[in-house]
Amino acid sequence: MPEEDQRSCDTCLIVGQDVEGHWLVRENHGLMGGIFVSRDAALHFAQTECCAFPGATIVIAGQPLPCPLMPPMEQAA
């Protein structure tokens, strides 16, 4: 998300895809996020979560979002 967009909203729920095509929602302060099976599912989640963040704005990312939201789990040897 461009820096000027981040400054324009205190709390933004950013909806977009990572480079592998996974749909993501990220709160711009890192308070929550998720991975979704479709754009519709990601947007529905973002719209639902807006009630938890009064005044939040949903922003559609114009470029791929970084992922994963969490580091990969180590595989058992």
Beta strands, then each sheet from edge to edge (+ up, - down):
strand 1: 12-17
strand 2: 23-27
strand 3: 33-36
strand 4: 57-60
sheet 1: 3+ 2- 1+ 4+
end
